[in-house]
């Protein structure tokens, strides 16, 4: 079972995404800030779904950068999907190494289908 870390400062959004992904069979850890996400990351983390805009001026792109630079316990090539309500964040997210960018609001099946495709491509799921 793939382990997904969801990072979003909006508890309602985070819990909805967590529930959606768990219904798809994923093991999900919900995090509300970058420090929680870094603490939750392990070498068994298979993917991150990270919101760009987090509370107190934090930027999810910083977490993406930390993952890609090996500054977390997650593998540096872990699947990362960035989300934001601001389309201008897409270029930065992709430049920093996100596999995909989803503009909010997105359809729930857009996330689950994309995650499945990326994890299958990655060899995490069969």
N, C-alpha and C positions, 0 to 999 in steps of 0.2 A: 504494500500500500504506500503510495507516494506521500511524502510529507511536504505540506505547503505552508508557508508563513505569509499571513496577510497583515499588512501594515497600513493602518488608516487611523487618524485621530478621531473620527466620528464613530462612536460606539455602535450606533444603530446600523450604519453601513457595514462596519466590520463584522458584526454578528450575523447580519444577513448573508454576507459573502461566505462566512465560515459555515453557516448552515447549508447554503447552496452547495458548497464544495464537499461537505461531509455527506450530503445526500448522493453525491456522485461517487462516493467511496474513498475520498481522500482523508488523510489524517491532517488536521488543520490546527495551527497555533495562531491565535489572534494577538496582535501587538498594536499598541496605540502610539508608540514613538520609536525612534531609532535605537535607543538604548535597550528597550525590551526586545526588539528584533535582533540586535547583535547578540544578546544573551540567549535568545531562543535558537539561534543558528547553530547547527551542528554539521558534521561531515555527512550526515544522513538527510540533510535538508535538500529537497529536490527542486523546489521552486519558490519564488517570492512573487506576491502581488502587492505592489507598493504604490501608495498615493504620493504624488509629487508634493502637495502642499499639506504639511503637518502643523500641529499646534505650536504656538510660541515661536513662529518664524522658522521652524525646522523645515528642511527640504529633503524629500525622499530621494532626490538625486544624489545626495551625499551618501546615503546608504547604498545605493547602486554602485557608486564609485568605490566605497569601502569593500563591497563584495568582489568587484572586479580586480581590486588591488590586493586581494588576499588578506584583508584586515578583519575578516570575520572567520568563524570556524566553518562556514559553508564553503564548498568548493568554489573557486573563482569563476567557473563556467556554469554555475547554477542558473537554471532558467529564471529570467526576470521579466515580468510584465509590469510596466509602469502605467498608472492611470492618472488622469487629471481632467478638470473641467476647463482647462486652458489649452487650446490646441497649440499655442506657441511653445509649450514644453516638449512637444514631440521630437523635434530635431535634437535638442540637448539629450533627451533620454536615449535615443537611438545612438547618438555619438558616444555616449558613455557606456554603451554595451547592452542596453535593454534589447531583448529579442523582439518585443512588440510594445505598442503604446495603444491604450484604449481611451478614447475621449468619453468623459462622463457627460450625460448618463448613457450607459450602454445596456444592451439587453443581457440578461443573465446568461442565456445560452451562448452569447458571443464570448464571454469569459470562459465558460466550461469547455466549449469547442476548441478555443484557442489553446487553452492549457493542455487539453488532451493531445492536440496535434504536436505541441512543442515537447511534451514529455515522451510521446511516442518517437518523435524525431531524435530526441536525446538518448533513447534507449532505456529510459526509466520504466516505461510500461510497455507491455507487449502488444 
